[in-house]
Structures are given as C-alpha cells and as structure tokens.
Amino acid sequence: MFGSGECGEIPDGFGEVLRDLRLPNCEKLESLSPLPSSLENLNVANCISLENLSDHFNLEGLKDLNLTNCEKLADIPGLELIESSRTLYMSYCSKEKAL
C-alpha cells in the first residue's frame, strides 16, 4: 500500500503476510491500529496528522521504521522492544517525549 495523501485510515484485517507498508504523505492519517507481527518495514513519513500508534502496536519484528515529520506523534508504545531494527528515522517529530 502506498501513500496518496488522501488516506485517512487503514482498514483492519491485513493478515499475517504483510511485510512492507508504505504510507508516506497521508496527511489525514491520525492513528495506526495494531499491525501484524510479520511487518518488517513501516514508512509513515510526512503523515502530519498522525497522533498515536495503538498501545498494542507490534514493533518487535520491524527492521526499518520511518516516522519522519510526524509532528503530532507524541508517544510510541513499545519502542524499547525493537531489537532487530536496522533503521529508525524520526526527525521533525516535535511532540515525541523521549526514546
């Protein structure tokens, strides 16, 4: 799935086969519901309305996470669980409290 700038929400039920999710520039996207543990790459760069990730957001299997310019994102539950991550981009996340 690739960002178009118009997406406002992500439908449930992706299944356990999703490995790569790219939603850059989805300016209306406000939150992300739990995603499958199979996810390895997540790009939500420039989702300027993104305020939160679900408390049940599974980050353990992520290798690449791009949260660049998610300026309203204040908390990333489970960030400390990312063990296999190779890349984490978080510039211009002005409301993020701490890593």
Protein Blocks (a to p, Z undefined) as FASTA:
>chain_A
ZZehlacbdcehkbjmbfbdcfehilkbmbdcdddfklmbdcfehilkbmbdcfklcfkl
pmbdcfehilkbmbdghklmpmkbmbdcfehilkbmbZZ
